[in-house]
Amino acid sequence: MKDKVFGEMQFNVGWCKMETISLWGNLYTFKIRISTTKDEVPSEKQQQAYLSFKKNLNEISEKSLGLVNDFLSNNIDEILGELGEPLPTNLTDLLIPNQVLLFKNGKTAIIFDAAWTDENVVILLGQSIKVDYGYILEGEI
């Protein structure tokens, strides 16, 4: 499918494409995924959320870095228990880029795999920025 905002996309549990994104001073490759069925096309809210995400990426990067580092620091005992010493100097290196998910309600989630657990770590973008394990996505789809 070719969308006027997202461009060329393939269907894989939602319409998807790969994209390189600069976050926290690093380049990451994320899957950009739209929460839709195969018969649906991206909604206007999803298109606007994507355009807003791209436009405000520097601000999102700045604001989320402190929240992500706080989250990682608050979970350091669990991380150390699973990985042991030494940990990377930048704790964000423990997060492996997974996907940017655009919900029908217009919210956006940046999802990472975590080196110390099977749970995802999520940055949820809405009225504010929240960082937590993947359970914060419940009810968003």
N, CA, C and O atoms as a GROMACS GRO file, in nm:
protein
  564
    1MET      N    1   0.085  -0.117   0.000
    1MET     CA    2   0.000   0.000   0.000
    1MET      C    3   0.090   0.124   0.000
    1MET      O    4   0.196   0.126   0.063
    2LYS      N    5   0.048   0.225  -0.069
    2LYS     CA    6   0.121   0.351  -0.069
    2LYS      C    7   0.030   0.457  -0.010
    2LYS      O    8  -0.078   0.484  -0.062
    3ASP      N    9   0.075   0.518   0.100
    3ASP     CA   10  -0.001   0.621   0.170
    3ASP      C   11   0.063   0.756   0.139
    3ASP      O   12   0.184   0.766   0.123
    4LYS      N   13  -0.020   0.861   0.132
    4LYS     CA   14   0.030   0.994   0.096
    4LYS      C   15   0.124   1.051   0.203
    4LYS      O   16   0.208   1.135   0.171
    5VAL      N   17   0.112   1.008   0.328
    5VAL     CA   18   0.198   1.058   0.436
    5VAL      C   19   0.310   0.959   0.468
    5VAL      O   20   0.426   0.998   0.481
    6PHE      N   21   0.276   0.831   0.480
    6PHE     CA   22   0.372   0.729   0.522
    6PHE      C   23   0.456   0.675   0.407
    6PHE      O   24   0.566   0.623   0.429
    7GLY      N   25   0.405   0.686   0.286
    7GLY     CA   26   0.476   0.628   0.172
    7GLY      C   27   0.443   0.481   0.158
    7GLY      O   28   0.336   0.436   0.198
    8GLU      N   29   0.538   0.405   0.103
    8GLU     CA   30   0.519   0.262   0.076
    8GLU      C   31   0.522   0.183   0.207
    8GLU      O   32   0.614   0.197   0.288
    9MET      N   33   0.419   0.099   0.227
    9MET     CA   34   0.409   0.018   0.349
    9MET      C   35   0.366  -0.124   0.313
    9MET      O   36   0.297  -0.146   0.213
   10GLN      N   37   0.408  -0.220   0.396
   10GLN     CA   38   0.368  -0.359   0.383
   10GLN      C   39   0.283  -0.396   0.504
   10GLN      O   40   0.298  -0.335   0.611
   11PHE      N   41   0.196  -0.495   0.489
   11PHE     CA   42   0.112  -0.536   0.602
   11PHE      C   43   0.179  -0.648   0.680
   11PHE      O   44   0.214  -0.752   0.623
   12ASN      N   45   0.195  -0.627   0.810
   12ASN     CA   46   0.249  -0.727   0.903
   12ASN      C   47   0.199  -0.689   1.041
   12ASN      O   48   0.266  -0.616   1.113
   13VAL      N   49   0.082  -0.738   1.080
   13VAL     CA   50   0.015  -0.700   1.205
   13VAL      C   51   0.004  -0.547   1.211
   13VAL      O   52   0.046  -0.485   1.308
   14GLY      N   53  -0.051  -0.489   1.108
   14GLY     CA   54  -0.060  -0.344   1.090
   14GLY      C   55   0.026  -0.306   0.970
   14GLY      O   56   0.116  -0.381   0.931
   15TRP      N   57   0.000  -0.192   0.913
   15TRP     CA   58   0.082  -0.143   0.801
   15TRP      C   59   0.215  -0.095   0.856
   15TRP      O   60   0.219  -0.021   0.954
   16CYS      N   61   0.326  -0.136   0.792
   16CYS     CA   62   0.460  -0.111   0.844
   16CYS      C   63   0.557  -0.064   0.737
   16CYS      O   64   0.539  -0.088   0.618
   17LYS      N   65   0.659   0.004   0.785
   17LYS     CA   66   0.776   0.036   0.703
   17LYS      C   67   0.894   0.054   0.798
   17LYS      O   68   0.873   0.075   0.918
   18MET      N   69   1.014   0.047   0.748
   18MET     CA   70   1.133   0.068   0.829
   18MET      C   71   1.181   0.212   0.809
   18MET      O   72   1.170   0.267   0.699
   19GLU      N   73   1.233   0.270   0.916
   19GLU     CA   74   1.281   0.408   0.908
   19GLU      C   75   1.393   0.430   1.009
   19GLU      O   76   1.388   0.380   1.121
   20THR      N   77   1.494   0.506   0.967
   20THR     CA   78   1.603   0.543   1.056
   20THR      C   79   1.566   0.674   1.125
   20THR      O   80   1.528   0.771   1.060
   21ILE      N   81   1.580   0.674   1.258
   21ILE     CA   82   1.539   0.789   1.339
   21ILE      C   83   1.654   0.828   1.431
   21ILE      O   84   1.719   0.741   1.489
   22SER      N   85   1.677   0.957   1.445
   22SER     CA   86   1.777   1.008   1.537
   22SER      C   87   1.710   1.032   1.673
   22SER      O   88   1.616   1.110   1.684
   23LEU      N   89   1.762   0.963   1.775
   23LEU     CA   90   1.708   0.975   1.909
   23LEU      C   91   1.824   0.971   2.007
   23LEU      O   92   1.910   0.882   1.998
   24TRP      N   93   1.830   1.065   2.099
   24TRP     CA   94   1.935   1.072   2.203
   24TRP      C   95   2.075   1.077   2.143
   24TRP      O   96   2.170   1.025   2.202
   25GLY      N   97   2.087   1.139   2.027
   25GLY     CA   98   2.218   1.153   1.964
   25GLY      C   99   2.264   1.029   1.889
   25GLY      O  100   2.378   1.024   1.843
   26ASN      N  101   2.177   0.930   1.875
   26ASN     CA  102   2.210   0.807   1.803
   26ASN      C  103   2.111   0.786   1.689
   26ASN      O  104   1.998   0.834   1.693
   27LEU      N  105   2.155   0.714   1.586
   27LEU     CA  106   2.066   0.675   1.478
   27LEU      C  107   2.018   0.534   1.504
   27LEU      O  108   2.098   0.443   1.523
   28TYR      N  109   1.886   0.515   1.506
   28TYR     CA  110   1.825   0.385   1.530
   28TYR      C  111   1.734   0.352   1.411
   28TYR      O  112   1.675   0.441   1.351
   29THR      N  113   1.724   0.223   1.379
   29THR     CA  114   1.629   0.179   1.278
   29THR      C  115   1.509   0.120   1.350
   29THR      O  116   1.520   0.023   1.424
   30PHE      N  117   1.394   0.180   1.327
   30PHE     CA  118   1.268   0.137   1.386
   30PHE      C  119   1.173   0.090   1.278
   30PHE      O  120   1.179   0.136   1.164
   31LYS      N  121   1.085  -0.001   1.316
   31LYS     CA  122   0.970  -0.032   1.232
   31LYS      C  123   0.866   0.073   1.267
   31LYS      O  124   0.836   0.093   1.385
   32ILE      N  125   0.811   0.140   1.168
   32ILE     CA  126   0.699   0.233   1.188
   32ILE      C  127   0.574   0.151   1.162
   32ILE      O  128   0.557   0.098   1.051
   33ARG      N  129   0.485   0.139   1.261
   33ARG     CA  130   0.368   0.053   1.246
   33ARG      C  131   0.241   0.129   1.282
   33ARG      O  132   0.236   0.203   1.380
   34ILE      N  133   0.139   0.108   1.199
   34ILE     CA  134   0.009   0.170   1.217
   34ILE      C  135  -0.086   0.064   1.271
   34ILE      O  136  -0.094  -0.045   1.215
   35SER      N  137  -0.158   0.095   1.380
   35SER     CA  138  -0.254  -0.003   1.433
   35SER      C  139  -0.380  -0.002   1.347
   35SER      O  140  -0.472   0.077   1.367
   36THR      N  141  -0.381  -0.094   1.250
   36THR     CA  142  -0.496  -0.108   1.158
   36THR      C  143  -0.512  -0.255   1.122
   36THR      O  144  -0.424  -0.338   1.149
   37THR      N  145  -0.624  -0.285   1.061
   37THR     CA  146  -0.640  -0.416   1.000
   37THR      C  147  -0.596  -0.404   0.854
   37THR      O  148  -0.571  -0.294   0.806
   38LYS      N  149  -0.586  -0.516   0.787
   38LYS     CA  150  -0.540  -0.514   0.648
   38LYS      C  151  -0.633  -0.435   0.557
   38LYS      O  152  -0.589  -0.377   0.458
   39ASP      N  153  -0.762  -0.433   0.591
   39ASP     CA  154  -0.860  -0.363   0.508
   39ASP      C  155  -0.867  -0.213   0.535
   39ASP      O  156  -0.932  -0.140   0.461
   40GLU      N  157  -0.800  -0.167   0.641
   40GLU     CA  158  -0.804  -0.026   0.677
   40GLU      C  159  -0.681   0.046   0.621
   40GLU      O  160  -0.579  -0.016   0.593
   41VAL      N  161  -0.694   0.174   0.605
   41VAL     CA  162  -0.581   0.258   0.570
   41VAL      C  163  -0.550   0.346   0.691
   41VAL      O  164  -0.636   0.362   0.778
   42PRO      N  165  -0.430   0.403   0.699
   42PRO     CA  166  -0.399   0.491   0.812
   42PRO      C  167  -0.502   0.604   0.823
   42PRO      O  168  -0.542   0.663   0.723
   43SER      N  169  -0.544   0.630   0.945
   43SER     CA  170  -0.642   0.736   0.968
   43SER      C  171  -0.574   0.873   0.966
   43SER      O  172  -0.451   0.883   0.972
   44GLU      N  173  -0.656   0.976   0.959
   44GLU     CA  174  -0.603   1.112   0.962
   44GLU      C  175  -0.531   1.139   1.095
   44GLU      O  176  -0.428   1.206   1.096
   45LYS      N  177  -0.585   1.085   1.206
   45LYS     CA  178  -0.518   1.102   1.337
   45LYS      C  179  -0.380   1.037   1.336
   45LYS      O  180  -0.285   1.092   1.391
   46GLN      N  181  -0.369   0.920   1.274
   46GLN     CA  182  -0.240   0.852   1.267
   46GLN      C  183  -0.143   0.929   1.177
   46GLN      O  184  -0.024   0.939   1.208
   47GLN      N  185  -0.193   0.980   1.068
   47GLN     CA  186  -0.108   1.060   0.979
   47GLN      C  187  -0.058   1.185   1.051
   47GLN      O  188   0.060   1.219   1.042
   48GLN      N  189  -0.149   1.254   1.121
   48GLN     CA  190  -0.111   1.374   1.195
   48GLN      C  191  -0.012   1.341   1.307
   48GLN      O  192   0.082   1.416   1.332
   49ALA      N  193  -0.035   1.227   1.376
   49ALA     CA  194   0.056   1.186   1.484
   49ALA      C  195   0.196   1.160   1.428
   49ALA      O  196   0.296   1.196   1.491
   50TYR      N  197   0.203   1.098   1.312
   50TYR     CA  198   0.332   1.070   1.249
   50TYR      C  199   0.403   1.199   1.209
   50TYR      O  200   0.522   1.216   1.235
   51LEU      N  201   0.330   1.290   1.146
   51LEU     CA  202   0.389   1.418   1.106
   51LEU      C  203   0.436   1.497   1.229
   51LEU      O  204   0.542   1.558   1.227
   52SER      N  205   0.357   1.495   1.336
   52SER     CA  206   0.394   1.562   1.460
   52SER      C  207   0.517   1.496   1.523
   52SER      O  208   0.607   1.565   1.570
   53PHE      N  209   0.521   1.365   1.522
   53PHE     CA  210   0.636   1.290   1.575
   53PHE      C  211   0.762   1.331   1.500
   53PHE      O  212   0.864   1.361   1.563
   54LYS      N  213   0.756   1.331   1.368
   54LYS     CA  214   0.873   1.367   1.288
   54LYS      C  215   0.915   1.512   1.312
   54LYS      O  216   1.034   1.542   1.325
   55LYS      N  217   0.817   1.602   1.318
   55LYS     CA  218   0.846   1.745   1.337
   55LYS      C  219   0.906   1.773   1.474
   55LYS      O  220   0.994   1.858   1.488
   56ASN      N  221   0.858   1.701   1.577
   56ASN     CA  222   0.899   1.729   1.715
   56ASN      C  223   1.001   1.629   1.768
   56ASN      O  224   1.019   1.618   1.890
   57LEU      N  225   1.067   1.557   1.681
   57LEU     CA  226   1.158   1.451   1.724
   57LEU      C  227   1.271   1.502   1.813
   57LEU      O  228   1.309   1.435   1.909
   58ASN      N  229   1.326   1.618   1.783
   58ASN     CA  230   1.434   1.672   1.869
   58ASN      C  231   1.383   1.699   2.010
   58ASN      O  232   1.450   1.666   2.107
   59GLU      N  233   1.266   1.759   2.020
   59GLU     CA  234   1.206   1.787   2.151
   59GLU      C  235   1.170   1.657   2.223
   59GLU      O  236   1.193   1.645   2.344
   60ILE      N  237   1.115   1.561   2.152
   60ILE     CA  238   1.082   1.431   2.210
   60ILE      C  239   1.210   1.364   2.261
   60ILE      O  240   1.211   1.307   2.370
   61SER      N  241   1.316   1.372   2.183
   61SER     CA  242   1.444   1.312   2.221
   61SER      C  243   1.496   1.376   2.351
   61SER      O  244   1.537   1.305   2.443
   62GLU      N  245   1.495   1.508   2.356
   62GLU     CA  246   1.543   1.579   2.476
   62GLU      C  247   1.460   1.545   2.599
   62GLU      O  248   1.515   1.509   2.703
   63LYS      N  249   1.328   1.555   2.587
   63LYS     CA  250   1.240   1.532   2.702
   63LYS      C  251   1.241   1.386   2.747
   63LYS      O  252   1.233   1.359   2.867
   64SER      N  253   1.249   1.294   2.653
   64SER     CA  254   1.241   1.152   2.691
   64SER      C  255   1.371   1.100   2.750
   64SER      O  256   1.368   1.004   2.828
   65LEU      N  257   1.485   1.158   2.715
   65LEU     CA  258   1.613   1.106   2.763
   65LEU      C  259   1.619   1.105   2.916
   65LEU      O  260   1.659   1.004   2.975
   66GLY      N  261   1.581   1.214   2.979
   66GLY     CA  262   1.582   1.220   3.125
   66GLY      C  263   1.486   1.120   3.186
   66GLY      O  264   1.518   1.054   3.285
   67LEU      N  265   1.366   1.108   3.127
   67LEU     CA  266   1.266   1.013   3.178
   67LEU      C  267   1.313   0.869   3.162
   67LEU      O  268   1.291   0.786   3.250
   68VAL      N  269   1.377   0.839   3.049
   68VAL     CA  270   1.427   0.703   3.026
   68VAL      C  271   1.540   0.673   3.124
   68VAL      O  272   1.545   0.564   3.181
   69ASN      N  273   1.632   0.768   3.143
   69ASN     CA  274   1.740   0.746   3.238
   69ASN      C  275   1.687   0.729   3.379
   69ASN      O  276   1.739   0.647   3.455
   70ASP      N  277   1.585   0.806   3.417
   70ASP     CA  278   1.521   0.789   3.548
   70ASP      C  279   1.461   0.649   3.560
   70ASP      O  280   1.479   0.582   3.662
   71PHE      N  281   1.391   0.605   3.457
   71PHE     CA  282   1.331   0.471   3.457
   71PHE      C  283   1.439   0.365   3.474
   71PHE      O  284   1.424   0.273   3.555
   72LEU      N  285   1.547   0.376   3.398
   72LEU     CA  286   1.655   0.278   3.406
   72LEU      C  287   1.721   0.281   3.544
   72LEU      O  288   1.752   0.176   3.600
   73SER      N  289   1.743   0.400   3.599
   73SER     CA  290   1.802   0.412   3.732
   73SER      C  291   1.711   0.351   3.839
   73SER      O  292   1.758   0.286   3.932
   74ASN      N  293   1.580   0.372   3.825
   74ASN     CA  294   1.484   0.316   3.920
   74ASN      C  295   1.477   0.164   3.913
   74ASN      O  296   1.433   0.099   4.008
   75ASN      N  297   1.520   0.107   3.802
   75ASN     CA  298   1.517  -0.039   3.783
   75ASN      C  299   1.657  -0.101   3.783
   75ASN      O  300   1.676  -0.213   3.737
   76ILE      N  301   1.756  -0.026   3.835
   76ILE     CA  302   1.896  -0.069   3.827
   76ILE      C  303   1.921  -0.200   3.901
   76ILE      O  304   2.002  -0.281   3.857
   77ASP      N  305   1.852  -0.222   4.013
   77ASP     CA  306   1.873  -0.347   4.087
   77ASP      C  307   1.832  -0.467   4.003
   77ASP      O  308   1.902  -0.568   4.000
   78GLU      N  309   1.718  -0.456   3.937
   78GLU     CA  310   1.671  -0.564   3.849
   78GLU      C  311   1.768  -0.584   3.733
   78GLU      O  312   1.800  -0.697   3.697
   79ILE      N  313   1.813  -0.473   3.674
   79ILE     CA  314   1.906  -0.480   3.560
   79ILE      C  315   2.036  -0.547   3.602
   79ILE      O  316   2.085  -0.636   3.534
   80LEU      N  317   2.091  -0.503   3.715
   80LEU     CA  318   2.215  -0.562   3.765
   80LEU      C  319   2.196  -0.710   3.800
   80LEU      O  320   2.284  -0.791   3.775
   81GLY      N  321   2.080  -0.743   3.857
   81GLY     CA  322   2.050  -0.882   3.891
   81GLY      C  323   2.050  -0.974   3.770
   81GLY      O  324   2.089  -1.090   3.779
   82GLU      N  325   2.006  -0.921   3.656
   82GLU     CA  326   2.002  -1.001   3.534
   82GLU      C  327   2.132  -0.996   3.454
   82GLU      O  328   2.175  -1.098   3.400
   83LEU      N  329   2.194  -0.878   3.447
   83LEU     CA  330   2.310  -0.861   3.360
   83LEU      C  331   2.443  -0.862   3.434
   83LEU      O  332   2.546  -0.894   3.376
   84GLY      N  333   2.440  -0.827   3.563
   84GLY     CA  334   2.565  -0.815   3.639
   84GLY      C  335   2.646  -0.695   3.595
   84GLY      O  336   2.602  -0.614   3.514
   85GLU      N  337   2.766  -0.685   3.651
   85GLU     CA  338   2.857  -0.576   3.617
   85GLU      C  339   2.947  -0.620   3.502
   85GLU      O  340   2.963  -0.740   3.485
   86PRO      N  341   3.005  -0.534   3.425
   86PRO     CA  342   2.980  -0.390   3.420
   86PRO      C  343   2.863  -0.360   3.327
   86PRO      O  344   2.836  -0.433   3.232
   87LEU      N  345   2.796  -0.251   3.358
   87LEU     CA  346   2.690  -0.201   3.269
   87LEU      C  347   2.750  -0.096   3.177
   87LEU      O  348   2.853  -0.037   3.210
   88PRO      N  349   2.687  -0.072   3.062
   88PRO     CA  350   2.738   0.033   2.973
   88PRO      C  351   2.732   0.170   3.041
   88PRO      O  352   2.647   0.194   3.127
   89THR      N  353   2.821   0.258   3.001
   89THR     CA  354   2.822   0.394   3.054
   89THR      C  355   2.689   0.462   3.029
   89THR      O  356   2.633   0.526   3.118
   90ASN      N  357   2.637   0.449   2.907
   90ASN     CA  358   2.504   0.501   2.874
   90ASN      C  359   2.403   0.390   2.893
   90ASN      O  360   2.400   0.294   2.816
   91LEU      N  361   2.321   0.402   2.996
   91LEU     CA  362   2.222   0.297   3.022
   91LEU      C  363   2.125   0.278   2.907
   91LEU      O  364   2.067   0.171   2.891
   92THR      N  365   2.107   0.383   2.825
   92THR     CA  366   2.017   0.370   2.710
   92THR      C  367   2.067   0.265   2.611
   92THR      O  368   1.991   0.218   2.527
   93ASP      N  369   2.196   0.228   2.620
   93ASP     CA  370   2.248   0.123   2.533
   93ASP      C  371   2.187  -0.013   2.565
   93ASP      O  372   2.203  -0.108   2.489
   94LEU      N  373   2.116  -0.024   2.679
   94LEU     CA  374   2.048  -0.147   2.717
   94LEU      C  375   1.913  -0.162   2.645
   94LEU      O  376   1.847  -0.265   2.656
   95LEU      N  377   1.874  -0.059   2.571
   95LEU     CA  378   1.747  -0.059   2.499
   95LEU      C  379   1.772  -0.082   2.350
   95LEU      O  380   1.853  -0.013   2.288
   96ILE      N  381   1.702  -0.179   2.294
   96ILE     CA  382   1.718  -0.215   2.154
   96ILE      C  383   1.594  -0.166   2.078
   96ILE      O  384   1.483  -0.208   2.108
   97PRO      N  385   1.613  -0.078   1.979
   97PRO     CA  386   1.498  -0.023   1.906
   97PRO      C  387   1.410  -0.132   1.846
   97PRO      O  388   1.460  -0.228   1.788
   98ASN      N  389   1.280  -0.116   1.862
   98ASN     CA  390   1.186  -0.213   1.809
   98ASN      C  391   1.094  -0.144   1.708
   98ASN      O  392   1.105  -0.166   1.588
   99GLN      N  393   1.002  -0.060   1.759
   99GLN     CA  394   0.907   0.002   1.667
   99GLN      C  395   0.850   0.131   1.723
   99GLN      O  396   0.852   0.157   1.843
  100VAL      N  397   0.798   0.212   1.630
  100VAL     CA  398   0.717   0.328   1.664
  100VAL      C  399   0.576   0.290   1.622
  100VAL      O  400   0.550   0.263   1.504
  101LEU      N  401   0.486   0.287   1.718
  101LEU     CA  402   0.349   0.244   1.695
  101LEU      C  403   0.256   0.364   1.703
  101LEU      O  404   0.256   0.437   1.802
  102LEU      N  405   0.177   0.384   1.599
  102LEU     CA  406   0.082   0.495   1.593
  102LEU      C  407  -0.059   0.440   1.610
  102LEU      O  408  -0.108   0.364   1.527
  103PHE      N  409  -0.122   0.481   1.719
  103PHE     CA  410  -0.255   0.431   1.754
  103PHE      C  411  -0.365   0.508   1.683
  103PHE      O  412  -0.345   0.621   1.638
  104LYS      N  413  -0.481   0.446   1.675
  104LYS     CA  414  -0.597   0.509   1.614
  104LYS      C  415  -0.640   0.634   1.689
  104LYS      O  416  -0.699   0.725   1.630
  105ASN      N  417  -0.610   0.640   1.822
  105ASN     CA  418  -0.649   0.756   1.903
  105ASN      C  419  -0.552   0.873   1.888
  105ASN      O  420  -0.572   0.978   1.950
  106GLY      N  421  -0.447   0.857   1.805
  106GLY     CA  422  -0.353   0.965   1.781
  106GLY      C  423  -0.230   0.962   1.871
  106GLY      O  424  -0.139   1.043   1.851
  107LYS      N  425  -0.226   0.872   1.969
  107LYS     CA  426  -0.107   0.861   2.053
  107LYS      C  427   0.000   0.783   1.977
  107LYS      O  428  -0.027   0.710   1.882
  108THR      N  429   0.124   0.801   2.024
  108THR     CA  430   0.239   0.735   1.963
  108THR      C  431   0.318   0.666   2.073
  108THR      O  432   0.335   0.721   2.182
  109ALA      N  433   0.368   0.547   2.045
  109ALA     CA  434   0.453   0.475   2.139
  109ALA      C  435   0.583   0.439   2.070
  109ALA      O  436   0.584   0.388   1.958
  110ILE      N  437   0.695   0.467   2.138
  110ILE     CA  438   0.827   0.425   2.091
  110ILE      C  439   0.861   0.303   2.176
  110ILE      O  440   0.874   0.313   2.298
  111ILE      N  441   0.876   0.189   2.111
  111ILE     CA  442   0.891   0.062   2.183
  111ILE      C  443   1.032   0.007   2.163
  111ILE      O  444   1.084   0.001   2.052
  112PHE      N  445   1.091  -0.033   2.276
  112PHE     CA  446   1.225  -0.091   2.277
  112PHE      C  447   1.221  -0.230   2.338
  112PHE      O  448   1.143  -0.255   2.430
  113ASP      N  449   1.304  -0.320   2.288
  113ASP     CA  450   1.332  -0.443   2.359
  113ASP      C  451   1.434  -0.407   2.467
  113ASP      O  452   1.514  -0.316   2.448
  114ALA      N  453   1.430  -0.477   2.580
  114ALA     CA  454   1.522  -0.449   2.690
  114ALA      C  455   1.620  -0.565   2.705
  114ALA      O  456   1.581  -0.681   2.698
  115ALA      N  457   1.747  -0.533   2.725
  115ALA     CA  458   1.852  -0.634   2.733
  115ALA      C  459   1.837  -0.724   2.855
  115ALA      O  460   1.890  -0.835   2.855
  116TRP      N  461   1.767  -0.680   2.959
  116TRP     CA  462   1.761  -0.755   3.084
  116TRP      C  463   1.630  -0.830   3.108
  116TRP      O  464   1.619  -0.902   3.207
  117THR      N  465   1.532  -0.814   3.020
  117THR     CA  466   1.402  -0.876   3.044
  117THR      C  467   1.331  -0.902   2.911
  117THR      O  468   1.368  -0.846   2.808
  118ASP      N  469   1.230  -0.986   2.915
  118ASP     CA  470   1.149  -1.009   2.796
  118ASP      C  471   1.045  -0.900   2.776
  118ASP      O  472   0.981  -0.893   2.671
  119GLU      N  473   1.028  -0.814   2.876
  119GLU     CA  474   0.932  -0.703   2.867
  119GLU      C  475   0.988  -0.595   2.775
  119GLU      O  476   1.109  -0.579   2.761
  120ASN      N  477   0.897  -0.521   2.713
  120ASN     CA  478   0.938  -0.403   2.636
  120ASN      C  479   0.945  -0.283   2.730
  120ASN      O  480   0.879  -0.280   2.833
  121VAL      N  481   1.026  -0.186   2.692
  121VAL     CA  482   1.025  -0.055   2.756
  121VAL      C  483   0.963   0.040   2.654
  121VAL      O  484   0.999   0.040   2.537
  122VAL      N  485   0.867   0.121   2.702
  122VAL     CA  486   0.788   0.204   2.612
  122VAL      C  487   0.793   0.350   2.652
  122VAL      O  488   0.783   0.384   2.770
  123ILE      N  489   0.810   0.434   2.553
  123ILE     CA  490   0.790   0.579   2.570
  123ILE      C  491   0.655   0.607   2.506
  123ILE      O  492   0.639   0.592   2.385
  124LEU      N  493   0.557   0.648   2.587
  124LEU     CA  494   0.422   0.676   2.537
  124LEU      C  495   0.406   0.826   2.524
  124LEU      O  496   0.420   0.900   2.622
  125LEU      N  497   0.376   0.871   2.403
  125LEU     CA  498   0.360   1.013   2.373
  125LEU      C  499   0.212   1.045   2.360
  125LEU      O  500   0.143   0.987   2.278
  126GLY      N  501   0.166   1.136   2.441
  126GLY     CA  502   0.028   1.182   2.436
  126GLY      C  503   0.027   1.325   2.486
  126GLY      O  504   0.105   1.408   2.439
  127GLN      N  505  -0.060   1.355   2.583
  127GLN     CA  506  -0.060   1.488   2.646
  127GLN      C  507   0.071   1.512   2.720
  127GLN      O  508   0.117   1.625   2.733
  128SER      N  509   0.132   1.401   2.768
  128SER     CA  510   0.262   1.408   2.834
  128SER      C  511   0.344   1.288   2.785
  128SER      O  512   0.294   1.206   2.708
  129ILE      N  513   0.467   1.279   2.829
  129ILE     CA  514   0.553   1.167   2.793
  129ILE      C  515   0.564   1.077   2.915
  129ILE      O  516   0.596   1.122   3.025
  130LYS      N  517   0.536   0.947   2.894
  130LYS     CA  518   0.546   0.848   3.002
  130LYS      C  519   0.644   0.740   2.958
  130LYS      O  520   0.650   0.704   2.840
  131VAL      N  521   0.721   0.688   3.054
  131VAL     CA  522   0.814   0.580   3.026
  131VAL      C  523   0.788   0.469   3.127
  131VAL      O  524   0.785   0.494   3.248
  132ASP      N  525   0.770   0.347   3.079
  132ASP     CA  526   0.749   0.233   3.168
  132ASP      C  527   0.758   0.105   3.086
  132ASP      O  528   0.786   0.107   2.966
  133TYR      N  529   0.733  -0.005   3.154
  133TYR     CA  530   0.726  -0.132   3.083
  133TYR      C  531   0.602  -0.131   2.993
  133TYR      O  532   0.516  -0.044   3.006
  134GLY      N  533   0.594  -0.228   2.904
  134GLY     CA  534   0.491  -0.234   2.801
  134GLY      C  535   0.348  -0.235   2.848
  134GLY      O  536   0.258  -0.208   2.768
  135TYR      N  537   0.323  -0.266   2.975
  135TYR     CA  538   0.184  -0.270   3.022
  135TYR      C  539   0.116  -0.135   3.007
  135TYR      O  540  -0.008  -0.130   3.006
  136ILE      N  541   0.190  -0.026   2.996
  136ILE     CA  542   0.125   0.105   2.983
  136ILE      C  543   0.050   0.119   2.850
  136ILE      O  544  -0.026   0.214   2.831
  137LEU      N  545   0.072   0.024   2.759
  137LEU     CA  546   0.000   0.029   2.631
  137LEU      C  547  -0.140  -0.031   2.640
  137LEU      O  548  -0.220  -0.012   2.549
  138GLU      N  549  -0.169  -0.102   2.748
  138GLU     CA  550  -0.301  -0.163   2.761
  138GLU      C  551  -0.408  -0.055   2.751
  138GLU      O  552  -0.400   0.048   2.818
  139GLY      N  553  -0.506  -0.080   2.671
  139GLY     CA  554  -0.615   0.015   2.654
  139GLY      C  555  -0.591   0.123   2.550
  139GLY      O  556  -0.681   0.202   2.521
  140GLU      N  557  -0.471   0.127   2.492
  140GLU     CA  558  -0.442   0.229   2.392
  140GLU      C  559  -0.486   0.188   2.252
  140GLU      O  560  -0.517   0.274   2.170
  141ILE      N  561  -0.489   0.060   2.225
  141ILE     CA  562  -0.521   0.013   2.091
  141ILE      C  563  -0.668   0.022   2.072
  141ILE      O  564  -0.719  -0.014   1.965
   0.00000   0.00000   0.00000
